[in-house]
Structures are given as C-alpha cells and as structure tokens.
Amino acid sequence: MERQMNADAVRRCPFCGGNGLIYSFDNIRDKRLEWFVQCYAIPCSGRGPIRVSEEEAIAAWNTRQLYGEDGIPVISKVAAEDGIR
C-alpha cells in the first residue's frame, strides 16, 4: 500500500530533493503492519528504515543523518534548505 503524505509531514529526500511516499506492508512472520518512507523520484528511490508505525517511519525519514566519505556526519543540501542545523 502507498499513499502521498501531507508535504509538511514528510520532508524532501535528502539524497535528491524528491518527494517521499509512505508505504506499509504486512510482516507475515511477526503478524503486524510495518511502514517506511521511500523517495518517489526515479532513479533515486532512497528509503528510510522500517518501523512499526506510520509516525515512527516518518520521524525516522525526517531525522536520519547522512555521512560523508570520511564517516563524519554532513548536512545535506535539502536539510540545510529546510533550516536544519
């Protein structure tokens, strides 16, 4: 299942600046619904971590950090434009 979220809820993709979609799927082994956010832009398709609630998946997508080649966290262009420091 997929659905477009309110632009205020899901931040733009930190990799390409594309729009994110929230996806849910049935985890058959654990018998529960799980969620993740994925970039809708092709060929990016960046994906956030899987979480057990829609809210947790969005929070994980919105707050994850990116790391440079040297392993030091960096602020992506999109995050900087959103005012994150």
N, C-alpha and C positions, 0 to 999 in steps of 0.2 A: 504494500500500500504506500502511496506517496501523496503528499499534498504541499502546496505552496504556503509558507507561513507569512504572517504579517512582517513587512520589511523591518519593523522595529524589533521584532523578536529574534530573528536570525541575522547575524552580521554577514557582510560580504565575505567571500572566500579570501583568506589571507595569501593564497598562492597566486590567484589570477584576478581577483576582484569580482568574480561571477556571483550569481545568486545561489543560495543554498536551499535545498529542499529537505524536509524531514521525512524519513522513511520508517516504517515499522514492519516487523516480521514476527512470525510465530517461531519461538525457540521450542522445538518439539521435545528435545531432551529435558529441558527444565520446565516445560509446560507453562510458558509465560510469553507475553508480548515484549519485544525489545525494540529499541529505537536508535537511529543515528541520523546525522545530517550529512548530506553529500552535495558537492558543488554540481550545479546543473550544466555548467559550461563544458563543452567538448573541445579539446581533448583533456582538460584538467581533471575533472571528476575527483578532486580532493575529498577525503572522507574523514569525518570525526569519529571518535570512539563510540562503541556500542554501549548503551546504558539501558536501565530497566524502566525509565520513564521518559516521556517526551521532554519534560522540563530539564531533566538531567542531561539529556543528549544535546539540547540547545545550549545549556550552560557550558558543557564540555567543548562544543564547537566554538562558542564565543570567547572562551578564556584560554585556549591552548596556546602554548608558546612555540615559536619557531626557533631553530638553531642554525647558526652559520656553519660553514665547513670546519671552522676551528672549534666547534662544540659550544660556543658562547651564545646565549640567547640573543636574538635580534628582534627589533620591532619591524614588522612587515610594513610595506607602504600603505596597505589598506588599514591596518591598525592605527598607524600614525594619522591617517586622514580622519579616522573615527575619534581621534582625540585621546587614544590610549597612550600612556607613557610608561 
